[in-house]
Amino acid sequence: MSKNKKGIGLFHMLRDVLVASINKGQFPMAILGVIAAEIIWKLPPKDVSHLVFRLLDVAEARFYAGYVLAVIITFAWLFHSRYQRRTMTNEITRISDQRNQLQENQLGKQIRSSEERR
């Protein structure tokens, strides 16, 4: 190991993680995570175990919310994908019609559509 290069420590690792979170737009969540970790680190062990068991109790009591949320998100995705498909089909048709009109204007005659040949 050279004189200038020291081993990577905790603070170097934290710096690298926080810089990466800035680049990805996740810096506020990283700061909240660091604050939560610091609070848990400072708690007495008895309070930490109480906190963990309390969080598990809350998670068990509200696990149905995850199923409800999954169903809601699935239906929202379904309706959004139908809306997008309809919107994109209309846009493709509009652009195709505009392209055909421009081609007819340039050539001076009507062009048969490839859609009509099928």
N, C-alpha and C positions, 0 to 999 in steps of 0.2 A: 504494500500500500504506500502511495506517495505521501509526502508531507502535507500537501494541499488537500488531499482527499481523505475525509474522515468517514466513518461509518454512518449510514443513514439512520437517524434517530426518529423518535416519535414526532418531534416538531417539524422535521423535514418532510415526513410523511404527511402530516396534517397540512402543511403548506401546499404540497403537491395536490392533495385531494381538494383543498379549497380553491386553488387556481383552476383545476379541471372543472369544478362545479361552477365557477364564474363563467368559463368558456361555454358551458352547456346550459347556462341560465338556471341552474339549480342552487345558486348561492344562498338564497334565503332559507331553503329547506336544510341545507348543510349547517348553517348557523344555528337553526332551531335544534338540529340533531346534536350539535356540540353542546349547546346549553342544557338540553335534556340529559345528556351523558354526564355532564359536570354536576348537575343536581343529584342524579342517582349516585354518583361517586361519593358525594359528600354526605349522603344519608347514612344513618347507622344501619348495620346489617339487619336488625330486627325490622326496621321500617321498610327496607328494600324488599324483604320477603313478604311483608304485609302488602306492599304495593303490587308485587307480582301476582299474588293470589287474588287481590281485588280486581286487577285487570283481567285475569282469567275468568273470574266470576262474571264480570260484565260481558266479556266476549261470548261466554256460553249462553247467557241470558238473551243476547241479541244476535245470535247466529242466523236467525231467520231473516234479518235485514239484508244479509248478503244474498240470499236466494231471491228475495223480492227485487233487490237492485239488479241482479243478473237478468231477471225476466224483463224488467223495465228497459234495461240497456239493449237487450236482444230485440224487443219490439221497436225501440227507437232506431236501431240500426236498420231493421227491415224497412221501416217507412222512409228513412233517409235514403237508403239504396234505391228504392223504387222512385223516389223523387229525382235523384241524380240520374237514373237511367232514362226517365222521361225527358228531363231537361237536356241531357246530352244527345238523345235521339233527335229532339227538335232542333238543336243547334247544328247537328251534322246535316240534317235535311235542309236547313236554311243555307248553310255554306255550300252544299252541293247545288242547290238551285241557283245561288248567286254565281258559282263557278260556271255552270251550264249557260247562264245568261251572258256572262262575259265571253265565253268561247263562241257563242252564236254571234255576238256583236263583232268579234274579231274576224270570224270566218265569213260572215255575211249570209249564212244559211243555218237552217235548223239542224241540230245534232240529235241523233237518236241516243237515248240514254242506255247505258249498260244494264240498268234495272229492267228495261222493257224487253230485253232479249231473253230473259230467263223463262 
